[in-house]
Amino acid sequence: MKKQVALALGLAVISGSALASKARLEALGENADGSQYIMDGRNIFLNPAQANYFKDMVTIEAGDTTNNDDEASSPNAEGGFLRASGNMVYGAFFGHEDQTLNDIRTNAGGTTPADFADQNTWDFFVAGDAGVQWGANLSYMTYKNEQGTNDVESDAVRVNVGVISGDTEVFLKTSLVETAEEDTSVDLEVKSRYVLGVSHNIDGGTIIFNYSSFEAEESETKDETWKNTMFNIGYGKVSKLNDSSSFNWKVNYMNMESENEDFDATAANGDQKEYALSAVMGIESMVKEWLTLRASIGQNVLAESEDDNGDKSSGGDTTIVAAGASLVFGDFQVDGMIGNDAAGTGSPGNNTASGNGTLRTDSLLSRVSATYRF
């Protein structure tokens, strides 16, 4: 019940806001595909049970179909809808890409890496409330090209399920099929992929945990394997400052280990280890009925990486600042990143957006989306 009350208070702060865009989450220091403590419609790609909170909505993210790396400076085109029917919610989205899987696919993609990326993916959502709120997401993609120099085939079937019970949320992602093949060079298969997330509301904040495990194999002239495990644990909170503003902050510890045997999708062979303790804080304020502004800053407070030789690296600059705005016209909203015409490389709080510090009047908003609530 506390989480539902917190949700109502959070939505009241930014009344009229559709709360469903990559630009909003990245401007607040979170990942474009959802947050475990900030309420936003993009959270359905983490926990599809969140569709119960964001029904009767159409949202479109402007971008290009050729952008395999979905970043503020090169966004991917996608969009879809959620619709209530009785005590059920259903919806469909087109063009959504899993960035982690895209990185694996394109970096292992032989002579035509772009063909290994997600192509024309569609996602179907269904959710409901049976005492416990539940949701499921099926993602499907198939691609075949025999017109190029080399024949390419690529397929994916992914499933994401989640529940919300009181103050606790749980979701699980997995891939049933994850393959890509080029007849002359690479035969790629993600052998296993699991992402488990748990969050629990306590004292107005949220304890966050997620764990991911990937195992991939590519073979043509030789066997190449890659295994990766990572977990995050943290705490985040959104506080209401006044009737029109809120402040969010999060601390997070990440630990990652990987094993690489000549796998092309990673930078180096052998064992790799990395950990980071990061902190992010952001603010969001409705300065006018038609205008909401937001911004965040994040940094790795402690971080260290170790390669296969045991050589370590730490203390590198990871500070990320992001800003964004929403223009609200009744039930219609346009979101964007402010003056953000370059993408960053670091990711405190899992945010991959970072501008070059220039507010350009000829390119005021990047990562533009449009959302309509009905």
BAROGU-76727 format. One line per field, with one value per residue: residue in one letter; y, x, z of N, C-alpha, C in turn. Coordinates in steps of 0.001 Angstrom, whole numbers, m for minus. Example, Ala and Ser with C-alpha at 12.3 -4.5 7.8 and 13.67 -1.06 7.14 Angstrom:
2
rest = (A  S)
n_c2 = (m5690  m2250)
n_c1 = (13190  12850)
n_c3 = (7800  7080)
ca_c2 = (m4500  m1060)
ca_c1 = (12300  13670)
ca_c3 = (7800  7140)
c_c2 = (m3300  30)
c_c1 = (13200  12900)
c_c3 = (7800  7870)
//
This chain:
374
rest = (M  K  K  Q  V  A  L  A  L  G  L  A  V  I  S  G  S  A  L  A  S  K  A  R  L  E  A  L  G  E  N  A  D  G  S  Q  Y  I  M  D  G  R  N  I  F  L  N  P  A  Q  A  N  Y  F  K  D  M  V  T  I  E  A  G  D  T  T  N  N  D  D  E  A  S  S  P  N  A  E  G  G  F  L  R  A  S  G  N  M  V  Y  G  A  F  F  G  H  E  D  Q  T  L  N  D  I  R  T  N  A  G  G  T  T  P  A  D  F  A  D  Q  N  T  W  D  F  F  V  A  G  D  A  G  V  Q  W  G  A  N  L  S  Y  M  T  Y  K  N  E  Q  G  T  N  D  V  E  S  D  A  V  R  V  N  V  G  V  I  S  G  D  T  E  V  F  L  K  T  S  L  V  E  T  A  E  E  D  T  S  V  D  L  E  V  K  S  R  Y  V  L  G  V  S  H  N  I  D  G  G  T  I  I  F  N  Y  S  S  F  E  A  E  E  S  E  T  K  D  E  T  W  K  N  T  M  F  N  I  G  Y  G  K  V  S  K  L  N  D  S  S  S  F  N  W  K  V  N  Y  M  N  M  E  S  E  N  E  D  F  D  A  T  A  A  N  G  D  Q  K  E  Y  A  L  S  A  V  M  G  I  E  S  M  V  K  E  W  L  T  L  R  A  S  I  G  Q  N  V  L  A  E  S  E  D  D  N  G  D  K  S  S  G  G  D  T  T  I  V  A  A  G  A  S  L  V  F  G  D  F  Q  V  D  G  M  I  G  N  D  A  A  G  T  G  S  P  G  N  N  T  A  S  G  N  G  T  L  R  T  D  S  L  L  S  R  V  S  A  T  Y  R  F)
n_c2 = (m1205  1233  1802  2330  4639  6341  6443  7821  10322  11078  11290  13347  15530  16214  16980  16167  15336  12917  11098  9125  8489  8085  10308  11664  9847  9538  12173  12367  10759  8003  4749  4449  2455  2040  2382  1323  2744  5285  6404  5704  5377  3909  1908  m450  m2025  m3087  m4226  m5682  m5661  m3097  m1919  m1748  695  2573  2652  3210  4921  6401  6386  7734  7492  9521  8862  6963  4186  2981  3310  1512  1735  2993  6129  9465  11205  9717  8475  5630  4725  4157  2980  2795  1505  1382  m77  m121  m2686  m3577  m5207  m5659  m4965  m4272  m4151  m2947  m2572  m1167  m1616  m1521  m2011  m4196  m3032  m4209  m6812  m6053  m4950  m7243  m8703  m7011  m6485  m8981  m9443  m10301  m9613  m8012  m6357  m4683  m6024  m7976  m6826  m5992  m6173  m4637  m5277  m6392  m5885  m7395  m6716  m7750  m7318  m7360  m7325  m9329  m9337  m9579  m7603  m8254  m8953  m9500  m9752  m10279  m10469  m10254  m11054  m11421  m11897  m11866  m11894  m12327  m10928  m9524  m9536  m11664  m14216  m13606  m14432  m13804  m14125  m13737  m14453  m13287  m13208  m11558  m11299  m10159  m9143  m7252  m6841  m5405  m3586  m4635  m5516  m7750  m8960  m10908  m11539  m13304  m15088  m17013  m17701  m16693  m15890  m15458  m15487  m15517  m16573  m16907  m16253  m15880  m17577  m17005  m17497  m16793  m18498  m18592  m16328  m14320  m12030  m10803  m8938  m7174  m5129  m3152  m1201  969  3012  5231  5152  3106  m97  m1632  m4310  m6168  m8816  m10179  m12575  m13781  m15915  m16543  m17773  m18050  m19453  m20561  m20753  m21352  m22103  m19776  m18234  m16495  m15353  m13685  m12124  m10037  m7932  m5592  m3554  m1336  1833  3992  7119  9227  12428  14712  18081  20401  21495  21366  20323  17815  15763  13480  10733  8351  5657  3215  m24  m1820  m4913  m6765  m9580  m11274  m13845  m14491  m16048  m15492  m14159  m11996  m9896  m8507  m6393  m7459  m10497  m13281  m13187  m10679  m8115  m5929  m3247  m828  1947  4077  7339  9231  12151  14053  16550  17592  19760  21439  24255  25857  25413  24258  23549  21532  21105  19367  17863  16240  14858  12634  10273  7959  7062  5333  3134  373  m1533  m4653  m6419  m9418  m9874  m9087  m6424  m3230  m569  2591  5411  7029  9739  10096  11695  12679  14819  15664  17060  17952  18533  18949  19633  20445  19975  19969  16761  15900  15453  16536  15420  15932  15934  18558  20675  18632  17338  15405  12185  10499  8332  7091  5710  6321  5278  3976  5660  6629  8995  12065  15379  17857  20151  22397  24664  24616  26641  25955  23323  22426  20399  17013  13412  13132  12711  11878  11810  10683  10749  9077)
n_c1 = (827  1992  3666  1818  623  2845  3262  959  1386  3728  2910  1142  2751  3835  1534  m622  1438  2689  4655  6400  8891  12093  13755  12965  13670  16459  17276  16873  18814  18625  18293  17266  15431  13829  13251  13894  12984  11982  8907  7684  6432  8147  9032  7709  9238  11047  9528  6698  4280  3904  2400  m187  m269  50  m1887  m4019  m2627  m610  2550  5400  8674  10953  13312  15863  15853  18264  19925  21708  22945  21333  21177  21261  22196  21840  19137  16888  14150  10926  7811  4446  1406  m718  m3632  m6614  m8931  m11666  m10653  m8176  m5107  m3734  m1317  844  4087  6392  9579  11261  14429  16767  19429  21708  21750  21904  24472  26027  25269  25893  28643  29664  29168  30415  31055  28928  27793  25597  23361  23020  21809  18825  15898  13044  11574  8833  6722  4502  2169  530  m1453  m2718  m4895  m5151  m5613  m2890  m852  15  2030  2999  5354  5977  8501  9426  11361  12381  14594  15821  18168  19068  20064  22387  26047  26688  24621  22287  20766  18597  17192  14907  13296  11859  11019  9363  8380  6439  5565  3628  3291  1872  4311  6367  8174  8817  10637  11384  13498  14078  15593  14186  14831  17750  19535  21909  23167  25703  26549  29246  30942  30143  28436  26191  24994  23076  23352  22226  20248  19453  17694  17096  15085  14437  12577  11851  9704  10455  10130  9469  11361  13192  14506  16804  17513  19188  20049  22010  22687  24599  25342  27112  27846  29909  30620  32486  34979  36287  35702  34173  33580  31619  30992  29048  28360  26476  25657  23522  22999  21145  19817  17114  15328  12483  11568  9060  9296  7765  4505  4953  7436  10018  12586  15073  17180  19879  21893  24204  25612  27638  28703  30681  31606  33380  34025  36034  36628  38160  35956  34257  32636  33505  36023  38476  40367  40096  39664  37626  37072  35018  33984  31753  30802  28229  26667  23723  21810  18823  16500  13134  10743  7659  7471  5740  2276  2385  5012  7653  10693  13807  16747  19940  22769  25505  27917  30654  31585  33432  35413  36664  38495  39665  41919  42695  45332  45614  46054  45080  42624  41547  39668  39046  37497  34052  31833  28552  26245  22904  20048  16588  13321  9736  7024  3752  564  m2444  m3670  m1585  1895  5256  8507  12022  15657  17683  19614  21355  23525  25403  26614  27299  29802  30228  28445  27074  24489  23351  22821  23140  23267  24754  25549  27390  27603  26632  24084  22061  20368  19600  19215  17472  16168  16938  16553  13704  10298  6797  3783  514  m2240  m5258)
n_c3 = (0  718  m1450  m3471  m2462  m2456  m5188  m6033  m4815  m6112  m8793  m8497  m8028  m10513  m12086  m14771  m16334  m18605  m18031  m19324  m20895  m22546  m22446  m20112  m18019  m18421  m18038  m15343  m14371  m14750  m16394  m19824  m20268  m18043  m14466  m11126  m9020  m9617  m10813  m14004  m17322  m18949  m17367  m17815  m19437  m17735  m15538  m16466  m15078  m14272  m16203  m15343  m14022  m16002  m18023  m20939  m22883  m25393  m26828  m28447  m29621  m31159  m33771  m35538  m37720  m38197  m36050  m34042  m31587  m29060  m28124  m26684  m28656  m30913  m31295  m31155  m33175  m31914  m30462  m29037  m27503  m24571  m23299  m21404  m20535  m19022  m16109  m17088  m18822  m21943  m24634  m27312  m28660  m30982  m32463  m30219  m28729  m27182  m25503  m24328  m25432  m28100  m28184  m27810  m30090  m32372  m32110  m32464  m35059  m37534  m40969  m41494  m39227  m38508  m39433  m37568  m35431  m33469  m35396  m36578  m34230  m32251  m29410  m27181  m24637  m21653  m18799  m15401  m12483  m9826  m7060  m6535  m8500  m11843  m14771  m18212  m20873  m24220  m26552  m29939  m32828  m36185  m38906  m42214  m44812  m48002  m50054  m49915  m49919  m48255  m46863  m44291  m41233  m38501  m35297  m32539  m29498  m26690  m23215  m20594  m17316  m14494  m11118  m8724  m5408  m2804  m1208  m2649  m5572  m8267  m11031  m13992  m16667  m19707  m22478  m24986  m27568  m29236  m31661  m34368  m37657  m40077  m43257  m44031  m41938  m39060  m36489  m34199  m30909  m28120  m25363  m22820  m20899  m18289  m16306  m13224  m11101  m8077  m5916  m3030  m1123  1538  4308  2702  707  m1694  m1711  m3826  m5996  m8477  m10706  m13269  m15830  m18457  m21186  m24020  m27349  m30157  m33303  m36055  m37574  m35287  m31804  m29706  m26660  m24200  m20985  m18585  m15541  m13375  m10658  m8989  m6175  m4229  m3027  m3405  m3539  m3839  m3100  m2159  m2663  m2763  m3859  m6563  m7180  m7067  m5571  m6380  m5464  m5490  m4340  m5380  m5673  m7851  m9209  m11393  m13359  m15923  m18351  m21058  m24080  m26750  m27791  m29943  m29150  m26943  m25435  m24683  m24168  m21812  m18194  m16739  m14360  m12427  m10339  m8867  m6917  m6973  m7089  m7525  m8151  m8625  m9878  m10346  m11684  m12032  m13612  m14955  m15895  m18328  m18666  m17628  m15948  m15602  m14110  m13547  m11730  m11649  m10335  m10175  m7079  m5930  m7818  m9691  m12054  m13379  m15406  m17362  m16781  m14244  m13899  m12722  m12803  m11703  m10410  m12595  m14462  m14093  m13998  m14730  m16197  m16839  m18491  m18932  m20459  m20387  m22443  m22028  m23276  m22497  m22580  m24028  m24448  m24900  m24670  m24005  m24166  m22951  m24887  m25586  m27515  m27781  m26866  m23802  m22238  m19808  m16892  m14243  m12136  m14274  m16397  m19700  m21007  m21861  m22321  m24301  m22915  m24157  m24862  m27435  m29667  m32202  m32027  m29852  m28339  m27830  m28184  m28442  m27568  m27846  m26068  m25374  m23268  m22724)
ca_c2 = (0  2414  2109  2947  6006  7089  6656  8874  11591  11415  11734  14625  16591  16622  16710  16334  14754  11547  10276  7910  8742  7887  11593  11981  8996  9857  13478  12170  9918  6592  4095  4751  1348  1849  2627  536  3576  6430  5933  6155  4363  3056  812  m1692  m2846  m3814  m5014  m5445  m5427  m1653  m1496  m1422  2084  3473  2249  4252  5807  6200  7090  7569  8004  9850  8323  6403  2721  2496  3572  324  2215  3942  7160  10758  11813  8840  7678  4604  4962  3140  3520  1839  1932  539  157  m870  m3361  m4186  m5210  m6069  m3984  m4885  m3140  m3382  m1593  m1505  m1058  m1499  m2826  m4473  m2494  m5173  m7854  m5428  m4837  m8582  m9100  m6214  m6637  m10314  m9546  m10636  m8538  m7184  m6300  m4037  m7019  m8816  m6072  m6162  m5654  m4642  m5984  m5967  m6333  m7459  m6650  m8015  m7152  m7358  m7256  m10438  m9252  m9248  m7099  m9091  m8526  m10304  m9094  m11147  m9719  m11152  m10466  m12337  m11134  m12687  m11106  m13099  m10042  m8966  m10394  m12865  m14454  m13346  m14736  m13374  m14389  m13553  m14553  m12944  m13173  m10775  m11399  m9438  m9003  m6210  m7242  m4442  m2746  m5424  m5819  m8748  m9246  m11842  m11518  m14393  m15266  m18373  m17821  m15534  m16381  m14688  m16283  m15059  m17854  m17034  m15828  m15975  m18236  m16502  m17928  m16499  m19784  m18317  m14932  m14119  m10782  m10855  m7690  m7117  m3846  m3129  132  1034  4373  6200  4900  1796  m958  m2115  m5398  m6908  m9749  m10614  m13613  m14007  m16837  m16511  m18588  m17867  m20473  m20719  m21405  m21747  m21873  m18581  m18162  m15339  m15442  m12439  m11998  m8722  m7621  m4240  m3388  81  2454  5224  7783  10438  13241  15854  19320  21250  21023  21290  19877  16617  15519  12045  10367  6908  5107  1889  m777  m2753  m5828  m7503  m10486  m11910  m14776  m14338  m16887  m15051  m13703  m10688  m8852  m7827  m5697  m8182  m11893  m13624  m12778  m9252  m7825  m4511  m2856  620  2520  5317  8168  10069  12957  14819  17368  17761  20818  22042  25700  26378  24316  23655  23322  20862  21013  18362  17738  15311  14677  11350  9994  6797  7491  4372  2232  m293  m2616  m5506  m7245  m10802  m9891  m8601  m4985  m2544  830  3195  6850  7770  10707  9501  12622  12850  15768  15607  17943  17710  19353  18466  20619  19793  20609  19134  15347  15623  15894  16355  15371  15941  16313  19960  21000  17423  16888  14421  11122  10175  6954  6540  5457  6272  5138  3377  6683  6706  10280  13157  16343  18504  21379  23506  24841  25043  27065  25300  21925  22623  19138  15724  12315  13692  11771  12442  10890  11138  9983  9162)
ca_c1 = (0  2859  4169  732  488  3992  3011  m48  2021  4687  2189  496  3756  3928  190  m776  2566  2459  5634  6665  9844  13516  14362  12704  14459  17880  17506  16864  19947  18289  18390  16130  14479  13122  13863  13294  12485  11261  7770  7659  5865  9201  9293  7094  10280  11649  8477  5468  3141  3736  1400  m1404  m200  209  m2827  m4644  m1521  133  3827  6247  10035  11526  14645  16227  15882  19640  20705  21780  23285  20278  21727  20612  22618  21444  18041  16224  12718  10042  6593  3375  259  m1288  m5070  m7345  m10164  m12096  m9553  m6971  m4408  m2971  m638  1854  5121  7168  10915  12076  15632  17498  20753  22743  21790  22384  25933  26572  24990  26584  30087  30025  28432  31125  31262  27709  27328  24296  22321  22846  21063  17376  15267  11574  11086  7561  6485  3097  2025  m750  m1313  m3987  m4871  m5881  m5130  m1498  m743  916  2189  3884  5791  6593  9225  9687  12057  12982  15173  16550  18632  19854  20378  23711  27178  26559  23286  22190  19518  18634  15911  14861  12039  12191  9878  9565  7213  6635  4451  3689  2494  2108  5493  7426  8091  9758  10516  12357  13645  14874  15504  13908  15625  18617  20533  22221  24099  26171  26986  30691  31835  29778  27211  26077  23857  23074  22941  21336  20157  18489  17787  16164  15042  13570  12600  10945  9532  10603  10320  9363  12390  13134  15686  16880  18446  19007  21119  21933  23633  24608  26327  26983  28814  29961  31485  32571  36282  36739  34704  34430  32537  31623  30077  29043  27400  26529  24563  23425  22190  21161  18669  16721  14187  11930  10954  8285  9804  6581  3410  5323  8815  10462  14027  15369  18578  20125  23242  24151  26856  27620  29830  30588  32689  33171  35024  36019  37544  38202  34635  34457  31762  34122  37245  39708  40199  40376  38741  37519  36323  34756  32989  31582  29822  27840  25625  23002  20718  18151  15368  12101  9860  6726  7627  4488  1356  2745  6451  8348  12132  14466  18189  20578  24220  25901  29355  31168  32350  34538  35309  37910  38405  40855  41954  43121  46700  45591  46302  43879  42414  40557  39740  38768  36400  32775  30738  27581  25158  21880  18908  15497  12117  8469  6035  2464  m581  m3576  m3304  m476  3162  6488  9678  13307  16858  17980  20949  22168  23812  26479  26323  28383  30259  30125  27044  26565  23043  22933  22438  24107  23149  25571  25759  28702  27543  26213  22656  21984  19028  19252  18929  17177  15811  17265  15817  12353  9185  5450  2915  m877  m3043  m6670)
ca_c3 = (0  773  m2779  m4225  m1954  m2972  m6608  m6168  m4473  m7159  m9975  m8198  m8126  m11912  m12569  m16201  m17047  m19043  m17324  m20093  m21971  m22302  m22106  m18709  m17138  m18545  m17429  m13892  m14009  m14832  m17692  m20694  m20271  m16789  m13164  m10051  m7915  m10175  m11585  m15382  m18194  m19504  m16440  m18294  m20052  m16630  m14911  m17228  m14179  m14172  m17183  m14596  m13613  m17143  m19067  m21757  m23230  m26636  m26733  m29627  m29473  m32457  m33971  m36831  m37676  m38349  m34844  m33198  m30249  m28715  m27259  m26856  m29921  m32019  m30724  m31949  m33346  m31348  m29883  m28851  m26710  m23527  m23276  m20385  m20932  m17768  m15135  m17803  m19648  m23014  m25437  m28281  m28977  m32168  m32606  m29002  m28813  m25949  m25787  m23945  m26460  m29333  m28101  m28052  m31473  m33383  m31979  m32950  m36306  m38754  m41938  m41552  m37837  m38362  m39697  m36382  m34424  m33484  m36600  m36562  m33044  m31664  m28037  m26767  m23188  m21012  m17352  m14695  m11021  m9214  m5692  m6845  m9864  m12634  m16152  m19051  m22104  m25214  m27572  m31075  m33960  m37148  m40007  m43179  m45946  m48960  m51166  m49750  m50267  m47443  m46326  m42858  m40552  m37105  m34645  m31092  m28760  m25309  m22310  m19381  m16440  m13250  m10186  m7704  m4255  m1735  m1373  m3270  m6992  m8760  m12459  m14546  m18121  m20274  m23927  m25434  m28798  m29417  m32612  m35565  m38456  m41380  m43807  m44251  m40854  m37648  m36038  m32831  m30106  m26693  m24794  m21689  m20518  m17210  m15553  m12096  m10362  m6889  m5215  m1877  m559  2975  4816  1624  m298  m2333  m1775  m5204  m6288  m9720  m11050  m14660  m16233  m19900  m21747  m25475  m28077  m31608  m33883  m37504  m37723  m33959  m30764  m28916  m25639  m23313  m19854  m17830  m14441  m12758  m9741  m8444  m4977  m3911  m2364  m4066  m2918  m4443  m2047  m2603  m2091  m2632  m4702  m7972  m7369  m6356  m5567  m6363  m5286  m5414  m4223  m5983  m5793  m8968  m9298  m12646  m13732  m17217  m18873  m22509  m24850  m28150  m28227  m30577  m28611  m25807  m25835  m24365  m23783  m20437  m17135  m16465  m13143  m12260  m9348  m8768  m6008  m7634  m6479  m8486  m7603  m9664  m9472  m11361  m11223  m12957  m13447  m15492  m16157  m19613  m18743  m16531  m16145  m14754  m14304  m12604  m11774  m11083  m10364  m9461  m5908  m5927  m8960  m10056  m13029  m13401  m16606  m17191  m16247  m12874  m13865  m12255  m13141  m10817  m10253  m13815  m14380  m14489  m13701  m15806  m15975  m17877  m18254  m19859  m20315  m20923  m22863  m21807  m23926  m22104  m22421  m24949  m23862  m25658  m23793  m24680  m23448  m23250  m25366  m25473  m28864  m27749  m25901  m22887  m22239  m18467  m16548  m12877  m12132  m15537  m17364  m20793  m21687  m21344  m23391  m24335  m22143  m25000  m25095  m28831  m30085  m33453  m31712  m28438  m27697  m28428  m27540  m28390  m27561  m27724  m25331  m25227  m22325  m23083)
c_c2 = (1261  2802  2770  4387  6881  7401  7809  10243  12045  11925  13082  15783  17123  16346  17023  15711  13310  10586  8995  8165  8432  9183  11929  11153  9326  11210  13403  11182  8438  6056  4353  3662  1047  2085  1767  1399  4851  5915  6554  5025  3459  1868  m494  m2590  m3502  m4780  m4745  m5282  m3933  m1109  m1167  41  3051  3072  3474  5331  5410  7003  6742  8233  8253  9289  7759  4889  2171  2705  2360  658  3322  4920  8479  11394  10976  7912  6684  4891  3818  3800  2453  2402  919  912  m721  m1475  m4142  m4082  m5680  m4878  m4745  m3786  m3753  m2236  m2101  m847  m1031  m2463  m2995  m4093  m3472  m6266  m7295  m5300  m6187  m8952  m8331  m6350  m8007  m10525  m9745  m9432  m7614  m7053  m5677  m5026  m7939  m8125  m6419  m5478  m5771  m5457  m5478  m6615  m6316  m7535  m7060  m7953  m7140  m7322  m8358  m10496  m8901  m8749  m7883  m8530  m9436  m9554  m10128  m10276  m10670  m10394  m11578  m11541  m12088  m11821  m11967  m12243  m9422  m9927  m11722  m12990  m14282  m13741  m14376  m13532  m14152  m13723  m14357  m12837  m12406  m10853  m10656  m9391  m7822  m6627  m6303  m3556  m3434  m5669  m6829  m8897  m10185  m11749  m12730  m14409  m16730  m18696  m16552  m15949  m15387  m15443  m15573  m16221  m18014  m16763  m16205  m16710  m17937  m17070  m17485  m17720  m19604  m16840  m14794  m12770  m10821  m9539  m7751  m5723  m3871  m1729  80  2484  5414  6063  3480  1106  m1659  m3247  m5932  m7701  m10180  m11634  m13855  m15055  m16906  m17306  m18224  m18857  m20430  m21438  m21872  m21464  m20681  m18422  m16916  m15546  m14163  m12506  m10618  m8584  m6182  m4280  m1918  544  3770  5819  9008  11189  14425  17108  20317  20722  20841  20719  18628  16453  14015  11811  8853  6648  3658  1256  m1809  m3611  m6693  m8379  m11116  m12821  m14755  m15224  m16518  m14575  m12269  m9559  m8174  m7327  m6528  m9617  m12080  m13124  m11267  m9065  m6312  m4304  m1337  939  3892  6040  9083  10902  13812  15610  17534  18763  21303  23553  26460  25177  23565  23290  22677  20751  19988  18316  16778  15360  13364  11118  8659  7290  6629  3441  1628  m1390  m3369  m6394  m8620  m10924  m9460  m7121  m4253  m1090  1388  4716  7659  8674  10088  10428  12828  13825  15668  16528  17679  18585  18623  19662  19940  20624  19744  17716  14952  16226  15598  16445  15450  16229  17724  20117  19820  16863  15958  13409  10825  8710  6310  6329  5322  6203  4554  4408  6794  8033  11321  14112  16950  19855  22596  23528  25439  25415  26458  23811  21842  21314  17949  14650  12713  12585  12540  11396  11513  10187  10168  8421)
c_c1 = (866  3346  3090  507  1627  3821  2042  548  2978  4008  1537  1465  3837  2578  92  353  2286  3496  5973  7645  11267  14173  14164  13597  15946  18205  17510  17935  19706  18462  17132  15070  13916  13956  13155  12839  11786  10124  7777  7128  6899  9500  8647  8124  11170  10625  7163  4228  2898  2761  70  m1449  m273  m681  m3388  m3638  m958  1417  4707  7589  10620  12935  14811  16293  17297  20488  20686  22177  22301  20808  21036  20961  22242  20326  17458  14732  11914  8786  5527  2268  m33  m2762  m5734  m8606  m10656  m10987  m8246  m6393  m3643  m2321  367  2817  5928  8538  11772  13247  16269  18954  21864  22881  22261  23895  26590  26444  25867  28100  30571  29554  29216  31315  30055  27106  25949  23152  22077  22020  19572  16788  13750  11008  9693  7387  4991  3037  610  m522  m2685  m3778  m5763  m5539  m3661  m1463  325  1010  3154  4154  6474  7215  9654  10374  12557  13421  15954  16914  19550  20306  21758  24802  27110  25127  23296  20807  19661  17250  16025  13432  12386  10916  10269  8290  7504  5383  4719  2746  2805  3288  6620  7145  9166  9548  11632  12324  14455  14697  15251  14685  16452  19764  20733  23304  24413  26914  28490  31556  31373  28456  27091  24837  24064  22484  21991  21386  19064  18758  16699  16232  14061  13695  11558  10910  9642  10900  10331  10404  12283  14486  15675  17898  18153  20261  20934  23025  23481  25668  26100  28111  28757  30972  31384  33878  36841  35630  35125  33283  32719  30575  30189  27986  27576  25381  24680  22592  22280  19908  18379  15483  13788  11180  10230  8798  8690  5531  3809  6716  9115  11965  14242  16858  18705  21607  23180  25545  26697  28872  29642  31813  32361  34336  34920  37082  37404  36863  34735  33700  32306  35502  38509  39396  40451  39324  38795  36676  36147  33770  32908  30530  29478  26752  25040  21979  20133  16989  14427  11079  8951  6759  6430  3566  1740  4221  6982  9822  12724  15961  18750  22085  24545  27385  29633  32042  33596  34349  36673  37622  39732  40817  42519  44534  46761  45886  44996  43848  41332  40710  39478  37550  35109  31594  29848  26506  24186  20735  17839  14301  10926  7592  4681  1359  m1815  m3118  m2133  801  4320  7657  10951  14439  17231  19430  21885  22433  25015  26183  27539  28757  30192  28676  26791  25047  22493  22467  23515  24042  24052  25876  27141  28681  27098  24702  22483  20559  18623  18988  18615  16906  16307  16514  14337  11297  7866  4548  1535  m1593  m4509  m7552)
c_c3 = (0  m615  m3615  m3780  m2482  m4449  m6807  m5860  m5564  m8408  m9745  m8327  m9550  m12559  m14054  m16990  m17400  m18472  m18083  m21221  m21547  m21835  m20639  m17793  m17217  m17926  m15911  m13434  m14076  m16247  m18505  m20672  m18897  m15553  m12123  m8887  m8371  m11049  m12981  m16243  m18825  m18605  m16875  m18962  m19009  m16039  m15639  m16362  m13990  m15213  m16513  m14173  m14800  m18316  m19784  m22130  m24585  m26531  m27925  m29367  m30863  m32571  m35359  m36702  m37755  m37108  m33919  m31774  m29895  m27680  m27556  m28191  m31126  m31548  m31717  m32014  m32741  m30790  m29744  m27983  m25612  m23397  m22224  m20982  m19724  m16741  m15751  m18554  m20726  m23843  m26376  m28536  m30165  m32102  m31359  m29129  m27447  m26175  m25434  m24987  m27789  m29344  m28380  m29520  m32470  m33304  m32432  m34380  m37584  m39669  m42043  m40156  m37678  m38587  m38508  m35304  m34496  m34715  m36466  m35401  m32663  m30301  m27753  m25243  m22772  m19508  m16715  m13194  m10480  m7730  m5701  m8282  m10607  m14051  m16889  m20352  m22993  m26289  m28679  m32197  m34869  m38369  m40900  m44373  m46807  m50134  m51067  m50190  m49533  m46937  m44810  m42365  m39079  m36489  m33146  m30596  m27289  m24483  m21056  m18560  m15141  m12409  m9255  m6590  m3101  m2045  m2132  m4747  m7358  m10266  m12894  m16067  m18560  m21782  m24235  m26705  m28941  m30327  m33748  m36328  m39765  m42027  m43944  m43024  m39454  m37469  m34550  m32150  m28663  m26003  m23628  m21359  m19477  m16540  m14489  m11347  m9210  m6300  m4107  m1296  958  3371  3697  543  m815  m2282  m3128  m5296  m7681  m10043  m12501  m14951  m17733  m20238  m23252  m26115  m29547  m32185  m35402  m37792  m36387  m32960  m29909  m27935  m24780  m22234  m19042  m16740  m13802  m11770  m9267  m7177  m4564  m3203  m3066  m3427  m3726  m3354  m2667  m1900  m1828  m3598  m6162  m8223  m6557  m6528  m5486  m6164  m5146  m5183  m4675  m6013  m6900  m8947  m10537  m12853  m15080  m17559  m20390  m23147  m26323  m28684  m28722  m29893  m27368  m26209  m25635  m23955  m22298  m19471  m16940  m15204  m13014  m11117  m9309  m7722  m6557  m6855  m7546  m7735  m8711  m9095  m10652  m10847  m12343  m12729  m14012  m15721  m17427  m19717  m17468  m16888  m15185  m15070  m13268  m12762  m11088  m11218  m9682  m8309  m5748  m7113  m9259  m11064  m13060  m14631  m16307  m16631  m14790  m12741  m13569  m12712  m12237  m10857  m11500  m13663  m14911  m14256  m14926  m15364  m17141  m17494  m19300  m19562  m20903  m21262  m22841  m22437  m23643  m21839  m23303  m24382  m24795  m24686  m24622  m23722  m23872  m23702  m25391  m26853  m28927  m26667  m25059  m22961  m20868  m18083  m15059  m12903  m13411  m16551  m18427  m21519  m21043  m22479  m23344  m23639  m22924  m25145  m26488  m29194  m31415  m33251  m30223  m27713  m28510  m27648  m27357  m28431  m27443  m27086  m25181  m24273  m22660  m22075)
//
